[in-house]
Amino acid sequence: MTDDLPDREVIFAAFADVLASGNWRGIEDEGFAMAAGLSLSTYRRLVGGKYELPRAFGREADATMLEDIAIDVSEPPRDRLFEVVMARFDALHPWREGLQELAKAAPRDPLLVASCVAALGTATGTILDAAKIPSGGVLGLVRRQGLSAGYVTVARAFLKDESDDMGPTMAALERWLDQVTPLAERFLKFKDPLPVEDGLAAPASVSAQV
């Protein structure tokens, strides 16, 4: 028997509400499934398990981010990156209180830390690809690692940001980009992707959506 699956926004809002209770260690998969109105089997298919929640939230945020942005490749890479990262935080905003509790629980739970790190690795590749900044090869690896460090810094501001317009989050992102853009342009060839030929974009790395 399968569930009449609720709207995914409703499902992830329910997951975030459970997390916001602040009882990470005491909540099992059955609790998340029940809160979202899912059977345990459907919850397992949708999420995988409690320790897959960071990546599940990431998948949903990435999907919303990609739906909501229309990148103009004529803009500087810095501006494109700003637009994409803010679109992702916009997507995460409804779940902020739940994500706050997840961040609080992580330092005491190595498995949760590992899941968050994996989710971040996927997020950075998706962000770069969405911003039309090459993420493959050695330079792509360096870009992803640099973006990971910056993303964590901005995420700390986001988790504390109680404003409606996310002004503090935008300010933190602006500060980080102001710091790293000159270095990236000088040493990492932080440039536009290869030209488009015959209507086909130059090959880019494909980020697995985890």
C-alpha positions, 0 to 999 in steps of 0.5 A, a space after each residue: 500500500 502506498 501513501 497519497 503523497 502530500 505536497 513536497 513543501 508540506 512534507 519538508 515543512 513537517 520534517 523541519 517542524 520535527 527538527 525544531 523540537 530540538 530532540 534530534 537524538 530522541 526522534 526516530 524515522 517513524 516520528 518524521 514519517 508520522 509528522 509528514 503523513 507518510 508510511 514508513 516505507 514511503 518515507 524510506 523511499 523519499 528520504 532514506 533515513 534520519 541521517 539522509 535528511 540533510 541531503 534530502 533538504 539539499 535536494 529540495 532546495 536545489 530543485 527550487 533554486 534551479 526553478 527560480 533562477 534564470 542566469 544571464 551569462 553576460 553578467 560577471 561570475 561574481 554576480 551570477 554566484 551571488 544570485 544562485 547562492 541567495 536563491 538557495 538560501 531563499 529556498 531553505 528559508 521556510 525550514 530555517 528553525 529546523 535547520 538551526 536545530 540540525 546545526 546545533 546537533 551536528 557537533 555531537 553526532 559524527 554521523 550527522 556531520 558526515 551527512 552534512 558534509 556530503 550534502 555540502 559537497 553536492 550543493 557546491 557543485 550544483 551552485 557552480 553549475 547553475 551559475 555557469 561556472 565550470 566545476 569539473 577538473 582540478 580547478 573545479 575541485 578548488 572552486 568547490 572547496 573554496 565555495 564550501 568554506 564561504 558557504 559555511 560562513 554565510 550559512 552561519 549568518 543565515 541561521 541567525 537571520 530573523 529578518 524577512 528580507 534576509 538582509 544579514 545573509 545577503 551582507 555576509 555573502 557580499 562580504 565573502 565575495 568581496 574577499 575572494 573574487 580578486 583572488 579567484 580572478 587572479 589565481 583560479 581563472 574565475 572566468 566564464 565557461 567555454 563558448 557555446 557552439 552549434 547550440 550546445 554548451 561546452 561539457 560541464 561536470 554533472 553534480 549528482 543530486 544527493 
